């Protein structure tokens, strides 16, 4: 037991990095953190071999029961911190992610009672649970999904700097530019600012070089408003989210006739789209101004200020979107191959809503050439849905999962 206590106290430090995720210089954690709570809880564990079990087996069972008691103590704390509106069926998704690391939230405990009933042992503990650490981790999970399911991001931003007559788009063919058009070498300043800011928060990005030679867009500017085409391009990579929009920098001239300072304003207009189903996760409009003697310097600094505001707002809105997904059904795009006719899709829909736990609704989007596309409202991530589809027979045969990412699942109905 002494070894278990030492292990628990040592592992308490393990969750410190999670606390750092939720609060930093730009987004400080709340000042008034909940105090540690003293919680009484019990846990049980089976004894392999029952009454004839060895002493070592019985001691191992006692340790497991003690761990389960501590897990129960942390679970009680989680329940207090999450309001009743958030305690939906999918609360288990959040709950499990925290409880799997219960040891890290217990600063100390004492065993009040141990009962050995032969086949089973039960342990009752009084544990000091660091409620502030639990709350911080809750925020971290909802903010970044503990980085485990963090989607990869692709950026498509048209950038127009001072002196340019047309926006610069890295996916466009500059050889086809109109006569008199002034563009710049593709520096990607607006994109780089967002990548730098969001990377510090744990986001991962798809390198645009992965699309080199794969994109053919006759009207580059139209891509900014064509969500379907954006999805098609994203599907050429492993991106699950696409940030698409414009960044424009304009010079407003001197502050007054006697000043050498030049004023510049930068504007970001962005949308975040799910690659799997084209759903718009967030929209952002942000601006920034800056004064400098050199208008180019003022323009870059204004772009940085606007980028910072855009990134902060994007994170806030995506956090809210993920919070809803973590406490309720999320929309998962599903493509079904091998659909002989629409009646096959209808049977599959009925089977999913009646037989697969967590499926709340299946909404048909289209069926063409033996392929149906649907939006599935599901209490869990896409990989969990894929596992359920693969493990549960549909009309006596298991579906074949042929593709999966954070936004969607592709399955194939086996031929009879």
C-alpha positions as CSV (number, residue, x, y, z in Angstrom):
1,X,0.0,0.0,0.0
2,X,2.9,2.4,0.8
3,X,4.2,1.8,-2.8
4,X,0.8,2.7,-4.2
5,X,0.6,5.9,-2.2
6,X,4.1,6.9,-3.4
7,X,3.1,6.1,-7.0
8,X,-0.1,8.2,-6.7
9,X,1.7,11.2,-5.3
10,X,4.4,11.0,-7.9
11,X,1.9,10.8,-10.7
12,X,0.1,13.9,-9.4
13,X,2.8,16.0,-11.1
14,X,2.1,14.2,-14.4
15,X,-1.0,16.4,-15.1
16,X,0.8,19.7,-14.7
17,X,1.4,20.1,-18.5
18,X,-2.4,19.8,-19.0
19,X,-2.9,22.8,-16.6
20,X,-0.5,24.8,-18.7
21,X,-2.6,24.2,-21.8
22,X,-5.7,25.8,-20.5
23,X,-4.1,29.1,-19.4
24,X,-1.2,31.1,-20.8
25,X,-0.2,34.7,-21.2
26,X,-2.8,35.3,-23.9
27,X,-5.6,33.2,-22.3
28,X,-5.0,33.2,-18.6
29,X,-6.7,30.6,-16.5
30,X,-9.4,31.8,-14.1
31,X,-8.0,33.4,-10.9
32,X,-10.4,31.8,-8.5
33,X,-9.7,28.1,-8.9
34,X,-11.8,25.6,-6.8
35,X,-10.2,24.5,-3.6
36,X,-9.1,20.9,-2.9
37,X,-12.0,18.7,-1.8
38,X,-12.0,16.0,0.7
39,X,-14.1,13.1,-0.6
40,X,-15.2,9.8,0.8
41,X,-15.5,7.0,-1.8
42,X,-15.4,3.2,-2.1
43,X,-14.2,0.8,-4.7
44,X,-14.2,-2.9,-5.3
45,X,-12.2,-5.5,-7.2
46,X,-12.5,-9.2,-7.8
47,X,-10.0,-11.6,-6.3
48,X,-8.7,-14.1,-8.9
49,X,-9.0,-17.5,-7.3
50,X,-11.4,-16.4,-4.6
51,X,-10.9,-17.8,-1.2
52,X,-8.0,-19.9,-2.3
53,X,-6.1,-17.0,-3.9
54,X,-2.5,-16.3,-3.0
55,X,-1.5,-13.5,-0.7
56,X,0.0,-11.6,-3.7
57,X,-3.2,-11.9,-5.7
58,X,-5.2,-10.7,-2.8
59,X,-2.9,-7.7,-2.3
60,X,-3.2,-6.9,-6.0
61,X,-7.0,-6.9,-5.7
62,X,-6.8,-4.6,-2.7
63,X,-4.6,-2.2,-4.7
64,X,-7.1,-2.3,-7.6
65,X,-10.0,-1.6,-5.3
66,X,-8.1,1.3,-3.8
67,X,-7.5,2.7,-7.3
68,X,-11.2,2.3,-8.1
69,X,-12.1,4.1,-4.9
70,X,-9.9,7.0,-5.9
71,X,-11.4,7.0,-9.3
72,X,-14.8,7.3,-7.7
73,X,-13.6,10.2,-5.6
74,X,-12.4,12.0,-8.7
75,X,-15.7,11.2,-10.5
76,X,-17.7,12.8,-7.7
77,X,-15.5,15.9,-8.1
78,X,-16.1,16.0,-11.8
79,X,-19.8,15.7,-11.3
80,X,-19.8,18.7,-9.0
81,X,-17.8,20.8,-11.5
82,X,-19.9,20.1,-14.6
83,X,-23.4,21.7,-14.5
84,X,-26.5,19.6,-14.9
85,X,-27.1,20.9,-18.5
86,X,-23.8,19.4,-19.5
87,X,-24.4,16.0,-18.0
88,X,-25.8,14.4,-21.1
89,X,-25.3,10.8,-22.3
90,X,-22.0,11.8,-23.9
91,X,-20.7,13.1,-20.5
92,X,-19.0,9.7,-20.4
93,X,-16.6,10.9,-23.2
94,X,-15.3,13.7,-20.9
95,X,-15.6,11.5,-17.8
96,X,-13.5,8.7,-19.1
97,X,-10.7,11.0,-20.4
98,X,-10.3,12.4,-16.9
99,X,-10.9,9.2,-14.9
100,X,-8.3,7.3,-16.8
101,X,-5.8,9.7,-15.1
102,X,-7.5,9.8,-11.7
103,X,-4.2,9.2,-9.9
104,X,-2.9,12.6,-11.0
105,X,-5.7,14.5,-9.2
106,X,-5.3,13.0,-5.7
107,X,-2.8,14.8,-3.5
108,X,-3.3,12.4,-0.5
109,X,-5.6,9.8,0.8
110,X,-6.1,7.5,3.7
111,X,-7.8,4.1,3.8
112,X,-10.8,4.1,6.2
113,X,-11.9,0.5,5.7
114,X,-10.9,-2.7,3.9
115,X,-13.3,-5.6,3.6
116,X,-12.2,-9.0,2.3
117,X,-15.3,-11.1,1.3
118,X,-13.3,-13.9,-0.3
119,X,-14.4,-13.5,-3.9
120,X,-14.2,-9.7,-3.8
121,X,-12.5,-7.0,-1.8
122,X,-13.8,-3.4,-1.1
123,X,-11.9,-0.4,0.0
124,X,-13.2,2.9,1.4
125,X,-11.0,5.9,1.3
126,X,-11.0,9.5,2.3
127,X,-9.2,11.3,-0.6
128,X,-8.1,14.9,-1.1
129,X,-8.9,15.7,-4.7
130,X,-7.4,18.8,-6.3
131,X,-10.6,20.3,-7.7
132,X,-8.7,23.2,-9.4
133,X,-6.6,20.7,-11.3
134,X,-9.7,18.8,-12.4
135,X,-11.4,22.0,-13.6
136,X,-8.3,23.0,-15.5
137,X,-8.2,19.7,-17.2
138,X,-11.9,19.8,-18.1
139,X,-11.2,23.1,-19.9
140,X,-8.1,21.6,-21.6
141,X,-10.1,18.6,-22.9
142,X,-12.8,20.8,-24.3
143,X,-10.4,23.2,-25.7
144,X,-8.0,20.8,-27.4
145,X,-9.5,17.4,-26.8
146,X,-6.3,16.6,-25.0
147,X,-4.6,16.8,-28.3
148,X,-5.5,13.2,-29.1
149,X,-8.1,14.1,-31.7
150,X,-6.7,17.4,-32.7
151,X,-7.6,17.8,-36.4
152,X,-5.1,18.7,-39.1
153,X,-5.7,22.1,-40.7
154,X,-5.3,23.4,-44.2
155,X,-5.2,27.1,-45.0
156,X,-6.5,28.8,-48.1
157,X,-6.1,32.6,-47.7
158,X,-6.1,35.1,-50.5
159,X,-3.6,37.8,-49.4
160,X,-3.6,41.4,-50.7
161,X,-0.8,43.6,-49.5
162,X,-0.1,47.3,-50.0
163,X,0.6,48.1,-53.7
164,X,-1.2,45.0,-55.0
165,X,-4.2,45.5,-57.3
166,X,-5.4,41.9,-56.9
167,X,-5.1,39.3,-54.1
168,X,-2.3,36.8,-54.2
169,X,-3.5,33.2,-54.0
170,X,-0.9,30.4,-53.7
171,X,-3.3,28.0,-55.6
172,X,-3.7,30.3,-58.6
173,X,-1.8,30.2,-61.9
174,X,0.1,33.5,-62.0
175,X,0.8,33.0,-65.7
176,X,-2.9,33.6,-66.4
177,X,-3.0,36.9,-64.5
178,X,-4.8,39.8,-66.2
179,X,-2.6,42.5,-67.9
180,X,-1.7,45.2,-65.5
181,X,-2.3,43.1,-62.4
182,X,0.2,43.7,-59.6
183,X,0.8,40.8,-57.3
184,X,3.7,39.9,-55.1
185,X,6.0,36.9,-54.7
186,X,4.0,34.4,-52.6
187,X,5.3,35.2,-49.1
188,X,2.2,33.9,-47.4
189,X,2.5,36.5,-44.5
190,X,-1.1,36.2,-43.4
191,X,-1.0,32.4,-43.5
192,X,2.3,32.3,-41.6
193,X,1.0,34.6,-38.9
194,X,-2.0,32.2,-38.3
195,X,0.1,29.1,-38.5
196,X,2.6,30.5,-35.9
197,X,-0.2,31.6,-33.5
198,X,-2.3,28.5,-33.7
199,X,0.7,26.1,-33.7
200,X,1.5,27.4,-30.2
201,X,-2.0,26.2,-29.1
202,X,-1.4,22.7,-30.4
203,X,-2.9,22.9,-33.9
204,X,-1.2,20.8,-36.7
205,X,-1.1,22.0,-40.2
206,X,-1.0,20.5,-43.7
207,X,2.0,21.8,-45.7
208,X,0.7,23.3,-48.9
209,X,3.5,21.5,-50.7
210,X,1.4,18.4,-50.3
211,X,-0.9,19.9,-52.9
212,X,1.8,20.9,-55.3
213,X,0.6,20.0,-58.9
214,X,-2.7,18.5,-57.6
215,X,-4.9,21.6,-57.8
216,X,-6.4,22.9,-61.0
217,X,-8.7,25.9,-60.5
218,X,-9.9,27.9,-63.5
219,X,-11.2,30.8,-61.3
220,X,-9.0,30.9,-58.2
221,X,-11.0,33.6,-56.5
222,X,-14.2,31.5,-56.7
223,X,-12.7,28.9,-54.5
224,X,-13.1,31.2,-51.5
225,X,-16.9,30.9,-51.7
226,X,-17.1,27.3,-53.0
227,X,-17.3,25.1,-50.0
228,X,-17.7,21.9,-52.0
229,X,-14.6,22.6,-54.1
230,X,-12.7,23.4,-50.9
231,X,-13.8,20.0,-49.5
232,X,-12.5,18.3,-52.6
233,X,-9.1,20.0,-52.3
234,X,-8.9,19.1,-48.6
235,X,-9.6,15.5,-49.4
236,X,-6.4,15.4,-51.4
237,X,-4.6,15.7,-48.1
238,X,-5.4,14.4,-44.6
239,X,-6.8,17.7,-43.4
240,X,-10.0,17.7,-41.4
241,X,-10.5,21.4,-41.1
242,X,-9.9,24.2,-43.7
243,X,-9.4,27.8,-42.8
244,X,-10.5,29.8,-45.9
245,X,-10.8,33.5,-46.5
246,X,-9.1,36.8,-47.3
247,X,-6.5,39.1,-45.6
248,X,-6.3,42.6,-47.0
249,X,-3.9,45.4,-46.0
250,X,-4.6,49.0,-46.9
251,X,-2.7,52.2,-46.4
252,X,-4.6,55.1,-45.0
253,X,-1.8,57.7,-45.4
254,X,-0.3,60.1,-43.0
255,X,-1.9,60.7,-39.6
256,X,-1.9,64.4,-40.3
257,X,-0.2,66.7,-42.9
258,X,2.8,67.4,-40.6
259,X,3.4,63.8,-39.6
260,X,5.7,61.3,-41.3
261,X,3.9,58.4,-39.6
262,X,1.8,56.3,-42.0
263,X,-1.3,54.4,-40.9
264,X,-2.2,51.0,-42.2
265,X,-5.2,48.7,-41.5
266,X,-5.4,44.9,-42.0
267,X,-8.6,42.9,-42.2
268,X,-9.0,39.1,-41.9
269,X,-12.3,37.5,-43.1
270,X,-12.2,33.8,-42.4
271,X,-14.3,30.7,-42.2
272,X,-13.5,27.3,-40.7
273,X,-15.0,24.4,-42.6
274,X,-15.1,20.7,-41.8
275,X,-13.6,18.7,-44.7
276,X,-15.9,15.7,-44.1
277,X,-19.3,17.4,-44.5
278,X,-18.7,21.0,-45.4
279,X,-20.1,22.2,-42.1
280,X,-19.0,25.8,-41.1
281,X,-17.5,25.6,-37.7
282,X,-16.7,29.3,-37.2
283,X,-16.6,32.6,-39.0
284,X,-14.3,35.5,-38.0
285,X,-13.8,39.1,-39.1
286,X,-10.9,40.8,-37.4
287,X,-8.9,43.9,-38.0
288,X,-5.8,45.7,-36.7
289,X,-4.1,49.1,-37.3
290,X,-0.6,50.2,-36.9
291,X,1.5,53.4,-37.3
292,X,5.0,53.5,-38.7
293,X,7.2,55.7,-40.9
294,X,7.5,52.9,-43.4
295,X,4.1,51.9,-44.7
296,X,5.3,48.3,-45.5
297,X,6.3,47.9,-41.8
298,X,3.0,49.4,-40.7
299,X,1.2,47.0,-43.0
300,X,3.0,43.9,-41.6
301,X,2.4,45.0,-38.0
302,X,-1.2,45.7,-38.7
303,X,-1.5,42.2,-40.2
304,X,0.1,40.7,-37.1
305,X,-2.4,42.5,-34.8
306,X,-5.4,41.4,-36.9
307,X,-4.0,37.9,-37.1
308,X,-3.8,37.7,-33.3
309,X,-7.4,38.8,-32.9
310,X,-8.5,36.4,-35.6
311,X,-6.7,33.5,-34.1
312,X,-8.1,34.2,-30.6
313,X,-11.6,34.4,-31.9
314,X,-11.2,31.3,-34.0
315,X,-10.0,29.4,-31.0
316,X,-12.9,30.6,-28.9
317,X,-15.5,29.7,-31.5
318,X,-14.0,26.3,-32.2
319,X,-13.8,25.7,-28.4
320,X,-17.5,26.3,-28.2
321,X,-18.2,24.0,-31.1
322,X,-16.1,21.3,-29.5
323,X,-17.8,21.8,-26.2
324,X,-21.1,21.1,-27.8
325,X,-19.7,18.0,-29.5
326,X,-18.3,16.8,-26.2
327,X,-21.6,17.2,-24.4
328,X,-24.0,16.1,-27.1
329,X,-24.2,14.4,-30.5
330,X,-21.8,15.5,-33.2
331,X,-22.3,15.4,-36.9
332,X,-20.2,12.8,-38.7
333,X,-20.2,12.6,-42.5
334,X,-20.7,9.0,-43.7
335,X,-20.2,7.7,-47.2
336,X,-21.7,4.3,-48.0
337,X,-20.6,2.3,-51.0
338,X,-22.4,-0.7,-52.4
339,X,-25.9,0.9,-52.2
340,X,-27.8,-1.0,-54.9
341,X,-30.9,1.1,-54.5
342,X,-32.5,3.7,-52.1
343,X,-34.3,1.0,-50.2
344,X,-30.9,-0.4,-49.2
345,X,-30.0,2.9,-47.7
346,X,-33.3,3.1,-45.8
347,X,-32.7,-0.4,-44.3
348,X,-29.2,0.7,-43.3
349,X,-30.6,3.8,-41.7
350,X,-33.2,1.9,-39.7
351,X,-30.5,-0.6,-38.6
352,X,-28.1,2.1,-37.4
353,X,-30.7,4.0,-35.4
354,X,-32.1,0.9,-33.8
355,X,-29.0,-1.3,-33.3
356,X,-26.0,1.0,-32.8
357,X,-25.8,2.7,-29.4
358,X,-25.1,6.4,-29.7
359,X,-26.6,7.0,-33.1
360,X,-29.3,9.6,-32.7
361,X,-30.2,10.3,-36.4
362,X,-29.1,9.4,-39.9
363,X,-29.9,12.2,-42.4
364,X,-29.7,11.3,-46.1
365,X,-27.9,13.8,-48.3
366,X,-27.6,12.1,-51.7
367,X,-27.4,8.8,-53.5
368,X,-25.8,8.4,-56.8
369,X,-24.0,5.6,-58.7
370,X,-24.3,3.1,-55.9
371,X,-22.9,5.6,-53.2
372,X,-25.0,7.2,-50.6
373,X,-23.9,10.2,-48.4
374,X,-25.4,10.9,-45.1
375,X,-24.9,13.0,-41.9
376,X,-24.9,10.9,-38.7
377,X,-25.7,12.5,-35.4
378,X,-23.6,10.4,-33.0
379,X,-22.5,10.5,-29.4
380,X,-18.8,10.0,-29.9
381,X,-15.9,10.5,-32.3
382,X,-15.7,9.2,-35.9
383,X,-13.4,6.3,-35.0
384,X,-15.8,5.1,-32.4
385,X,-18.6,5.1,-34.9
386,X,-16.4,3.2,-37.4
387,X,-15.7,0.5,-34.8
388,X,-19.4,0.1,-34.1
389,X,-20.1,-0.2,-37.8
390,X,-17.4,-2.8,-38.3
391,X,-18.3,-4.9,-35.3
392,X,-22.1,-5.1,-35.6
393,X,-23.4,-7.2,-38.5
394,X,-25.8,-5.5,-41.0
395,X,-28.1,-8.1,-42.6
396,X,-25.8,-10.9,-41.4
397,X,-22.6,-9.3,-42.7
398,X,-20.2,-6.7,-41.2
399,X,-19.7,-3.5,-43.1
400,X,-16.2,-2.9,-44.4
401,X,-14.7,0.4,-43.1
402,X,-12.5,1.7,-46.0
403,X,-11.7,5.2,-44.8
404,X,-11.8,7.2,-41.6
405,X,-10.7,10.6,-40.4
406,X,-11.8,13.0,-37.7
407,X,-14.7,14.4,-39.8
408,X,-16.1,11.3,-41.6
409,X,-16.3,7.6,-42.2
410,X,-16.5,5.6,-45.5
411,X,-18.0,2.1,-45.4
412,X,-18.8,-0.5,-48.0
413,X,-21.7,-2.9,-47.9
414,X,-20.5,-6.4,-48.9
415,X,-22.1,-7.9,-51.9
416,X,-24.4,-10.9,-51.1
